[in-house]
């Protein structure tokens, strides 16, 4: 079951909770999708 829980604070993509698991990250009280998190991680590593 998918339940909409908010949007990504970076790109605005809808974020869902699937079977009790949040499909993203919460960083500094902001929801972030996996794609934006990985992109930010790569930029931080450089």
N, CA, C and O atoms as a CHARMM CRD file, in Angstrom:
* protein
*
  184
    1    1 UNK  N      0.82900  -1.18000   0.00000 PROA 1      0.00000
    2    1 UNK  CA     0.00000   0.00000   0.00000 PROA 1      0.00000
    3    1 UNK  C      0.87800   1.24900   0.00000 PROA 1      0.00000
    4    1 UNK  O      1.81400   1.34300   0.79300 PROA 1      0.00000
    5    2 UNK  N      0.59100   2.19600  -0.86800 PROA 2      0.00000
    6    2 UNK  CA     1.32800   3.45200  -0.95100 PROA 2      0.00000
    7    2 UNK  C      0.49800   4.56900  -0.33900 PROA 2      0.00000
    8    2 UNK  O     -0.68800   4.71300  -0.63700 PROA 2      0.00000
    9    3 UNK  N      1.13600   5.35800   0.52200 PROA 3      0.00000
   10    3 UNK  CA     0.46200   6.50100   1.13000 PROA 3      0.00000
   11    3 UNK  C      1.31900   7.73500   0.89200 PROA 3      0.00000
   12    3 UNK  O      2.49100   7.77000   1.26600 PROA 3      0.00000
   13    4 UNK  N      0.72900   8.74500   0.26800 PROA 4      0.00000
   14    4 UNK  CA     1.43700   9.99600   0.02600 PROA 4      0.00000
   15    4 UNK  C      1.72700  10.67500   1.35900 PROA 4      0.00000
   16    4 UNK  O      0.81300  10.89100   2.15400 PROA 4      0.00000
   17    5 UNK  N      2.99000  11.01300   1.61200 PROA 5      0.00000
   18    5 UNK  CA     3.35500  11.63800   2.88000 PROA 5      0.00000
   19    5 UNK  C      3.95000  13.03800   2.71400 PROA 5      0.00000
   20    5 UNK  O      4.16000  13.73700   3.70500 PROA 5      0.00000
   21    6 UNK  N      4.22200  13.45100   1.48300 PROA 6      0.00000
   22    6 UNK  CA     4.76800  14.77800   1.26000 PROA 6      0.00000
   23    6 UNK  C      5.46700  14.87700  -0.07500 PROA 6      0.00000
   24    6 UNK  O      5.30200  14.02300  -0.94600 PROA 6      0.00000
   25    7 UNK  N      6.24700  15.92700  -0.22300 PROA 7      0.00000
   26    7 UNK  CA     6.98800  16.13600  -1.45400 PROA 7      0.00000
   27    7 UNK  C      8.45900  16.38700  -1.13300 PROA 7      0.00000
   28    7 UNK  O      8.81500  16.78000  -0.02200 PROA 7      0.00000
   29    8 UNK  N      9.29100  16.15200  -2.12700 PROA 8      0.00000
   30    8 UNK  CA    10.72700  16.39800  -1.98500 PROA 8      0.00000
   31    8 UNK  C     10.95100  17.90200  -1.84800 PROA 8      0.00000
   32    8 UNK  O     10.41300  18.69000  -2.62500 PROA 8      0.00000
   33    9 UNK  N     11.74000  18.28800  -0.86800 PROA 9      0.00000
   34    9 UNK  CA    12.03900  19.69600  -0.64100 PROA 9      0.00000
   35    9 UNK  C     12.96500  20.29000  -1.68000 PROA 9      0.00000
   36    9 UNK  O     13.17100  21.50300  -1.69900 PROA 9      0.00000
   37   10 UNK  N     13.53200  19.45400  -2.55200 PROA 10     0.00000
   38   10 UNK  CA    14.45000  19.93800  -3.58400 PROA 10     0.00000
   39   10 UNK  C     13.75300  20.01400  -4.94500 PROA 10     0.00000
   40   10 UNK  O     13.74000  21.06900  -5.57800 PROA 10     0.00000
   41   11 UNK  N     13.17200  18.88800  -5.39600 PROA 11     0.00000
   42   11 UNK  CA    12.59600  18.84500  -6.74300 PROA 11     0.00000
   43   11 UNK  C     11.06700  18.85100  -6.78100 PROA 11     0.00000
   44   11 UNK  O     10.47700  19.05700  -7.84200 PROA 11     0.00000
   45   12 UNK  N     10.42400  18.62700  -5.63900 PROA 12     0.00000
   46   12 UNK  CA     8.96600  18.66000  -5.59000 PROA 12     0.00000
   47   12 UNK  C      8.28000  17.34600  -5.92400 PROA 12     0.00000
   48   12 UNK  O      7.05200  17.29900  -6.00200 PROA 12     0.00000
   49   13 UNK  N      9.04100  16.28700  -6.12100 PROA 13     0.00000
   50   13 UNK  CA     8.47900  14.96100  -6.43300 PROA 13     0.00000
   51   13 UNK  C      7.67000  14.45400  -5.24300 PROA 13     0.00000
   52   13 UNK  O      8.06900  14.65000  -4.09500 PROA 13     0.00000
   53   14 UNK  N      6.52700  13.79700  -5.51000 PROA 14     0.00000
   54   14 UNK  CA     5.72300  13.19800  -4.44900 PROA 14     0.00000
   55   14 UNK  C      6.48700  12.06600  -3.77600 PROA 14     0.00000
   56   14 UNK  O      7.11300  11.24800  -4.44900 PROA 14     0.00000
   57   15 UNK  N      6.43600  12.02100  -2.44900 PROA 15     0.00000
   58   15 UNK  CA     7.10100  10.97300  -1.68000 PROA 15     0.00000
   59   15 UNK  C      6.05000  10.14700  -0.95700 PROA 15     0.00000
   60   15 UNK  O      5.08400  10.68000  -0.41200 PROA 15     0.00000
   61   16 UNK  N      6.25600   8.83300  -0.96200 PROA 16     0.00000
   62   16 UNK  CA     5.28500   7.90100  -0.42100 PROA 16     0.00000
   63   16 UNK  C      5.87800   7.04500   0.68400 PROA 16     0.00000
   64   16 UNK  O      7.09200   6.86400   0.77300 PROA 16     0.00000
   65   17 UNK  N      5.00300   6.52800   1.51500 PROA 17     0.00000
   66   17 UNK  CA     5.32700   5.50300   2.48300 PROA 17     0.00000
   67   17 UNK  C      4.75300   4.21600   1.89900 PROA 17     0.00000
   68   17 UNK  O      3.54700   4.12200   1.66900 PROA 17     0.00000
   69   18 UNK  N      5.60800   3.22700   1.65900 PROA 18     0.00000
   70   18 UNK  CA     5.19500   1.96500   1.05100 PROA 18     0.00000
   71   18 UNK  C      5.34100   0.84900   2.06500 PROA 18     0.00000
   72   18 UNK  O      6.44600   0.53800   2.51200 PROA 18     0.00000
   73   19 UNK  N      4.21200   0.24500   2.42600 PROA 19     0.00000
   74   19 UNK  CA     4.19000  -0.84900   3.40500 PROA 19     0.00000
   75   19 UNK  C      4.95300  -0.48200   4.68200 PROA 19     0.00000
   76   19 UNK  O      5.65300  -1.31900   5.25200 PROA 19     0.00000
   77   20 UNK  N      4.81600   0.76700   5.12500 PROA 20     0.00000
   78   20 UNK  CA     5.44000   1.19900   6.36700 PROA 20     0.00000
   79   20 UNK  C      6.84400   1.75100   6.23400 PROA 20     0.00000
   80   20 UNK  O      7.44300   2.14300   7.23500 PROA 20     0.00000
   81   21 UNK  N      7.38800   1.79300   5.02500 PROA 21     0.00000
   82   21 UNK  CA     8.74700   2.28800   4.81000 PROA 21     0.00000
   83   21 UNK  C      8.71200   3.56200   3.98100 PROA 21     0.00000
   84   21 UNK  O      8.16000   3.57900   2.88100 PROA 21     0.00000
   85   22 UNK  N      9.30700   4.63700   4.51300 PROA 22     0.00000
   86   22 UNK  CA     9.37600   5.91900   3.81500 PROA 22     0.00000
   87   22 UNK  C     10.31900   5.81300   2.63300 PROA 22     0.00000
   88   22 UNK  O     11.44600   5.33800   2.77400 PROA 22     0.00000
   89   23 UNK  N      9.86900   6.24800   1.48100 PROA 23     0.00000
   90   23 UNK  CA    10.65400   6.13700   0.24700 PROA 23     0.00000
   91   23 UNK  C     11.44800   7.42300  -0.01800 PROA 23     0.00000
   92   23 UNK  O     11.24800   8.08800  -1.03400 PROA 23     0.00000
   93   24 UNK  N     12.33900   7.75600   0.89800 PROA 24     0.00000
   94   24 UNK  CA    13.17400   8.94100   0.78500 PROA 24     0.00000
   95   24 UNK  C     13.97300   9.12000   2.06000 PROA 24     0.00000
   96   24 UNK  O     14.16400   8.18000   2.83200 PROA 24     0.00000
   97   25 UNK  N     14.43500  10.34100   2.26800 PROA 25     0.00000
   98   25 UNK  CA    15.22600  10.66600   3.45300 PROA 25     0.00000
   99   25 UNK  C     14.63400  11.90200   4.10900 PROA 25     0.00000
  100   25 UNK  O     13.99100  12.72000   3.45000 PROA 25     0.00000
  101   26 UNK  N     14.85400  12.03300   5.41100 PROA 26     0.00000
  102   26 UNK  CA    14.49900  13.24800   6.13200 PROA 26     0.00000
  103   26 UNK  C     15.80800  13.83900   6.64400 PROA 26     0.00000
  104   26 UNK  O     16.47200  13.26600   7.50800 PROA 26     0.00000
  105   27 UNK  N     16.16200  14.99200   6.09600 PROA 27     0.00000
  106   27 UNK  CA    17.41700  15.64900   6.45400 PROA 27     0.00000
  107   27 UNK  C     17.09400  17.09600   6.83400 PROA 27     0.00000
  108   27 UNK  O     16.44700  17.82000   6.07800 PROA 27     0.00000
  109   28 UNK  N     17.55100  17.49400   8.00300 PROA 28     0.00000
  110   28 UNK  CA    17.29600  18.85100   8.50200 PROA 28     0.00000
  111   28 UNK  C     15.81200  19.19600   8.42700 PROA 28     0.00000
  112   28 UNK  O     15.43800  20.28500   7.99200 PROA 28     0.00000
  113   29 UNK  N     14.96900  18.25100   8.85700 PROA 29     0.00000
  114   29 UNK  CA    13.51200  18.41600   8.88800 PROA 29     0.00000
  115   29 UNK  C     12.90800  18.66200   7.50100 PROA 29     0.00000
  116   29 UNK  O     11.83900  19.26000   7.38200 PROA 29     0.00000
  117   30 UNK  N     13.60600  18.19100   6.44200 PROA 30     0.00000
  118   30 UNK  CA    13.11600  18.34200   5.07300 PROA 30     0.00000
  119   30 UNK  C     13.12000  16.96900   4.41100 PROA 30     0.00000
  120   30 UNK  O     14.09500  16.22500   4.51900 PROA 30     0.00000
  121   31 UNK  N     12.02100  16.63300   3.72000 PROA 31     0.00000
  122   31 UNK  CA    11.94400  15.37500   2.97500 PROA 31     0.00000
  123   31 UNK  C     12.73700  15.51000   1.69200 PROA 31     0.00000
  124   31 UNK  O     12.64300  16.52400   1.00000 PROA 31     0.00000
  125   32 UNK  N     13.52600  14.48100   1.37200 PROA 32     0.00000
  126   32 UNK  CA    14.32900  14.48600   0.15200 PROA 32     0.00000
  127   32 UNK  C     14.20000  13.12600  -0.52800 PROA 32     0.00000
  128   32 UNK  O     14.32200  12.09000   0.12600 PROA 32     0.00000
  129   33 UNK  N     13.95200  13.12500  -1.84700 PROA 33     0.00000
  130   33 UNK  CA    13.83000  11.86800  -2.58600 PROA 33     0.00000
  131   33 UNK  C     15.20800  11.23200  -2.76800 PROA 33     0.00000
  132   33 UNK  O     16.23500  11.88700  -2.59300 PROA 33     0.00000
  133   34 UNK  N     15.21100   9.95200  -3.12000 PROA 34     0.00000
  134   34 UNK  CA    16.47400   9.23300  -3.30600 PROA 34     0.00000
  135   34 UNK  C     17.34700   9.88500  -4.37700 PROA 34     0.00000
  136   34 UNK  O     18.56200   9.98000  -4.20500 PROA 34     0.00000
  137   35 UNK  N     16.74100  10.33900  -5.48700 PROA 35     0.00000
  138   35 UNK  CA    17.50800  10.91700  -6.58200 PROA 35     0.00000
  139   35 UNK  C     18.23500  12.18400  -6.14700 PROA 35     0.00000
  140   35 UNK  O     19.42600  12.34300  -6.41500 PROA 35     0.00000
  141   36 UNK  N     17.52400  13.08300  -5.47700 PROA 36     0.00000
  142   36 UNK  CA    18.15000  14.32900  -5.02300 PROA 36     0.00000
  143   36 UNK  C     19.20200  14.05400  -3.95800 PROA 36     0.00000
  144   36 UNK  O     20.23100  14.72900  -3.92200 PROA 36     0.00000
  145   37 UNK  N     18.96200  13.07400  -3.09100 PROA 37     0.00000
  146   37 UNK  CA    19.94400  12.72700  -2.06600 PROA 37     0.00000
  147   37 UNK  C     21.23100  12.24400  -2.71700 PROA 37     0.00000
  148   37 UNK  O     22.31800  12.68500  -2.34300 PROA 37     0.00000
  149   38 UNK  N     21.12000  11.33900  -3.69000 PROA 38     0.00000
  150   38 UNK  CA    22.31100  10.80700  -4.36200 PROA 38     0.00000
  151   38 UNK  C     23.04600  11.90200  -5.12600 PROA 38     0.00000
  152   38 UNK  O     24.27700  11.94400  -5.12200 PROA 38     0.00000
  153   39 UNK  N     22.30100  12.78400  -5.77900 PROA 39     0.00000
  154   39 UNK  CA    22.92200  13.87700  -6.52600 PROA 39     0.00000
  155   39 UNK  C     23.66600  14.80400  -5.57200 PROA 39     0.00000
  156   39 UNK  O     24.78300  15.23000  -5.86600 PROA 39     0.00000
  157   40 UNK  N     23.05700  15.11700  -4.43800 PROA 40     0.00000
  158   40 UNK  CA    23.70000  15.97500  -3.44100 PROA 40     0.00000
  159   40 UNK  C     24.92200  15.29100  -2.84700 PROA 40     0.00000
  160   40 UNK  O     25.92900  15.94300  -2.57300 PROA 40     0.00000
  161   41 UNK  N     24.83800  13.98300  -2.64900 PROA 41     0.00000
  162   41 UNK  CA    25.95800  13.20700  -2.10200 PROA 41     0.00000
  163   41 UNK  C     27.16100  13.25300  -3.06800 PROA 41     0.00000
  164   41 UNK  O     28.29800  13.43900  -2.63500 PROA 41     0.00000
  165   42 UNK  N     26.90500  13.08500  -4.36000 PROA 42     0.00000
  166   42 UNK  CA    27.98100  13.12300  -5.34700 PROA 42     0.00000
  167   42 UNK  C     28.64400  14.49300  -5.37900 PROA 42     0.00000
  168   42 UNK  O     29.86800  14.58900  -5.47200 PROA 42     0.00000
  169   43 UNK  N     27.83400  15.56700  -5.30200 PROA 43     0.00000
  170   43 UNK  CA    28.38900  16.92800  -5.31900 PROA 43     0.00000
  171   43 UNK  C     29.22400  17.17100  -4.06200 PROA 43     0.00000
  172   43 UNK  O     30.23600  17.86900  -4.12700 PROA 43     0.00000
  173   44 UNK  N     28.82700  16.61800  -2.93700 PROA 44     0.00000
  174   44 UNK  CA    29.54900  16.79900  -1.68200 PROA 44     0.00000
  175   44 UNK  C     30.88800  16.06300  -1.68800 PROA 44     0.00000
  176   44 UNK  O     31.85500  16.51100  -1.07300 PROA 44     0.00000
  177   45 UNK  N     30.93400  14.91400  -2.39700 PROA 45     0.00000
  178   45 UNK  CA    32.15300  14.11100  -2.44900 PROA 45     0.00000
  179   45 UNK  C     33.22400  14.73300  -3.32800 PROA 45     0.00000
  180   45 UNK  O     34.40200  14.40000  -3.19600 PROA 45     0.00000
  181   46 UNK  N     32.83300  15.62400  -4.21500 PROA 46     0.00000
  182   46 UNK  CA    33.80100  16.20500  -5.16300 PROA 46     0.00000
  183   46 UNK  C     34.59900  17.31100  -4.55800 PROA 46     0.00000
  184   46 UNK  O     35.45000  17.89600  -5.22800 PROA 46     0.00000
